[in-house]
Amino acid sequence: MSTLDGRRIAFVFPGQGSQKVGMGRAWADQFEAARRTFEEADAVLGFSLSRLCWEGPEEELNLTVNTQPALLAVSTAIHRSLAAFPGAGTLAPVAVAGHSLGEYSALVAAGALSFADALRLVRLRGRLMQEAVPVGLGGMAALIGMDADQAASLAAEASDFERGESCAVANLNGFVQIVLAGHKGAIDRAVALAKERGAKKATLLAVSAPFHSPLMAPAREGMTGPLRQTTFHDPVVPVVTNVDAAPVTSGAAAREALIRQIDSPVRWVEVIQWMARSAGVDTFLEVGPGTVLTGLDRRIEPGTMNASLSDPDQLRKTLEGGEAKEEG
């Protein structure tokens, strides 16, 4: 008997920042479903994504155009392996969600989008998001110790429209953990202002583009056609979207949410709150590498159980009653 029996479970899928060389290999070594998932990814993309995930090099894995399909492949490999995992085959989520890129993984898990189509879409998404703003002109910063209203006010103050420089809230990852994105000049000013205003921490992020900001409008435009030409099915379980922090139950609604997500904030706090408070979720399982969401989710809803399924041993511990430890 598993300690997860009788619990109301949500699967959550991580986005960029969770990648690391070696991810997914333990699953592929132990489960045929994971091996086949990586083989399918290699065939669809026309290069060895599996080798990049398992052996690197890290600099190549961290390129947005590679990171996005790599994380999708790892999350999907783990999810597909659950059916054959002793004691985990009956895990049935009442809702799923993914952080940014992770929403594609969630839609694959919910049967709304084929894995092959998702791979092609996120490969394109990564390229378009990188091309939307030339390298060096955009940036992102994490603010710790400021709430959403304070961060939005700070972003407005740091923007200088006469210079054509703006920044805005991009990720609402916690009650006082906010990410800004925009032009580099505005982001630099926001970091300086945050430190002056007593933020616990204000740091530039090592990313190459200002994701989930209005500067991503060209990427949204470029993705709209391919997304609308892709077949979406109605999900078999509600998918709580980043852009609305509300569930979608039709393929058409899921597609439109992905389009709007590209240049809109990730409302992760509200996503987790909806699942816990409206769907009664008491257990969040992070299906992918790392423990980023595990740490965020337990702070958003402290009374819930949170665990990462980044490797088979961690899932075994979870089934026996343990929870994931945060990395870093």
N, C-alpha and C positions, 0 to 999 in steps of 0.2 A: 504493500500500500504506500502510495506517495503522499508526502506532506502537502502536495498541490491538489489532492482530491477534494472536490467540493468548493474550491476557491473560484472566484470570478476573475478570469485572467485576461489581460491585454498583451498583445505582442507589440513591441515598439522597435523601430528599425533606425539605426544610426545613420548620420550623414558625414560629410567631409570633416576631417579632424580625428576620426576614429581609426583611420588606416595605419597599418604597420606591416613591415615585411614579415612574412611567415603566416599571415592571417589565413585561416581556413584550412591550413594543411592538415591539422590533426583530424578535422572532420573528414577530409578526403581520404586520409589514410585508413580510417575506420568504417566509413559508410559509402556504399556503392552509389547512393543517391547524390551525395556530395561530389564524388568523382565524376559522375555523368553530368552534373551541373557545370562543372568547370570545363569539361570536354565540349559541352554545348556552347559555352561562352567563347572558347577558343575558335570553334568553327564559325560561329556567327560573326565574330569580329575580324577573323582572318589573321590573328596573331596569338601568341601564347600568353593570354591574360593570366592563366594559372601560374606560369613561371614568374611573371612579374609580381603576383601576389605573394608567392612563396619564397622567391629568391631576390627580388628587387631588380635593379638598384633602387634605393629609397628615393633618389631624386626623380627618377622616372615615374615611380609609383605616385609621387606627390604632385605630378602634373595633373591639373584638373580634368583634362580630357581622358586620363587613365584612371584617376582616383574614382570617378563616378561609376563607371562600369565595374571596377574592381570591388567596390563596396557592395554594389547590387549583387554581384556574383556570390560573394561570401555570405551575405545575409540569406540569399535564396538557397544556397547549398545547405546552410544550417537548418533553415525552415523545412526543406524537403527531407532532411535526415531524421526529423523528429518522429515520423511515422514508424521508423524501424528502431527507434531508441527504446530499450527496455524501460517501461514505466512512463514513457513520455508520449506514446502513440495515441493516447486518448486526450491529450491537451487540446482544448477547444476554446479559442479566445472569443470573448463576447464583443470585442472591438479591436481594431488595429490602427496604428498610426506610424508615421515615419518623420524624422526631422529633416526637412529640406529634401535633399536627394533621397533620403530614406522613405519618402512617400511613394516613390516608384516601387521600392521593395515591398512596402505594405500592400500596394495594389496588385502586385504579382502574387503575394501570399493569399490575397482575398479573391483571386481568380478573375480580377477585372482586366488584367493586362497580361499578355503572354510574356514569358521571360525573354524570348528572342526580340520581340518588339521593344521591350523595356531597355534591353542592352543597346539597341541601335539609337533609341531616343536619348538615353543619358550620355552616350558617346557624343552625339550632336549637341546636346545641352551643354556639356562641358566645354566644347569648342566655342560655341556661340557666347557663353558667359565670359570666357577668357577674351574673346575678340571684341566684346561690347565696349570695353574701356582699355586703351593701350596700357601695357605694363608700366608701372611707375606713376600713373596719373590717378589711380584709385587706391583705396585702402579700407581697412576695417579696424575697429578697436573694441576691446572688452572693458566694460565698466563694472566694477564690483562695489556695492555699497550705495547705489543710486537706484531709485525706483523708476518705473516707466515714464511717469510724468516729468520727473527731474531730468531724465536722460533726453526726452523729447525737447524740453526747454533748452537744455545745453546744446543739442544739435542745431536748433534754430539759431541760437546765439553764435555758434561757431561758423555757420554758413555765411558766405560773403557773395551775394548774388551779383554785385558789380564786377567781381573777379570771375564770375561764373563758377564758383565753388560752393558746393552744398553737401550736407550729410544728413542722415536720418536714421531712425531706429530700424535695425534689420532683424534682430533676433531678440525675442523676449524669453530668455532661457530660465529665468528665475525671478522671484519677487524683487531682488536687488542684484540681478545678474543680467545685464543688458549689453547687446552688441550694436555698435553703430557702423554704418557703411556710407561711403561717398567719395568725393574728391580728396586726394591726399592732403592738400592744404587745409581743408575744413576739418578733416580727421585729426591732423596734428594740433590744430587749435582746440578741438574738443578735448583731447587728452590733457593739454595744458590747463584748460579751464576746469576739468574734472578734478585734477590734483589740487588746484587752488580752492575748489569748493568742498574739499574734504572727502572725496571718494576714497574708499578703502584701497582700491587699486584701479589703475587706468593704464592699459597697455595696448600697443599696436600688435595686431595679429599677423602672423607670417602667411598671408594669403596674397594672391596675385590679382584679385579683382574685388570690387565692392558688391558682393552678392546680396540679393534681396533688398536692393535699393532702387530708386527710380532710374539710376544710371544703367540698370539692366533692361531698359525698355527695348533696345535693339535685339537682345537675346529673346525676349518675349515675342517680338514680332517674327523673328526667325523660327521659333518653335511652334507658333500657332498653326501654320499649315501642316507640318508633319504630324502634330498631335491630332488635328482634326481628320487627317487621312488614315489614322491608326484605329483599328477596331478595339473598342472598349466594351466589356461585358458588365452587367450588373454584379457588384461584389457579393460574395456569399456571406460576408460579415461586414458590419458598418466600418467604413474607413473615415477616421476623424481627420479633416484636412488642416494643413498649416494656415491657410489663408483665411478661413472662416472659424476655425476651432469648433467645428460642428460636423456631424456625420453626413456622409453621402451614401446613398444606397442605389444609385443608378450610374451606369457607365458614363453617360453624357455629363452628369454633374462632376464625376471624378476627373474627366478630361478638362473641363473648364476650370476646375480648381488648380490643376497643374499649370495651365496657361497663366493664370493670375498669380500663382505662387512665385514666379520667377523674379518679379520686381516688387514684391510685397513682403512685409515682415513675417517671420515665422513666429506664430503665437503659441509657443510651446507650453507656457504656464496654463493657458486656457484649454489647450488640448488635453493635458493631464487632468485638469480639474473637471472637464466634461466627462471624461471616462470614469473618474472616481465618483463623482457626485450625481451624474445622470444615468450612467450605465452600471453603477455599483461595483466597478472594478476594485478589487482589493490586492491584486498581484500584478506587477508589471515585469515582464520578461523581455530583456533586451536581446533581440535576435540579430547578432552581428558581432564584429570585433570590438573589444574594449568595454569600458564601463561608464562612458560619458553620460549616457541617458540614465543609467542606474543611479548615478549620483544626483543628477538634476531632479529626477522623479521623486526620490525619497525626501528631498527638501521641499518640493512642491506639495506633496501629500504625505506627511510624516507617518501616518498610521498604516501605510501600505507596505506590503512585502515587495522587495525589489531584487532582481538577480540578473546577471549577465549569462548568456549562453555562448560566450565567445569560444569555448572549447568544450569537448565532451566531458572532461573531468568536472568542470564547473556545473554542468547540467546535472551530473550524478550527485554532486554535493547539494544542489538545490532540491532535487527530488528527495534527498535524505533529511532535508530540513535546514540547510545552510543558506546564507545570502551572500551575494558578491561583495567583495571588498573593492572600494574605489581605487583606481590606479592613480599614481601621482600624488 
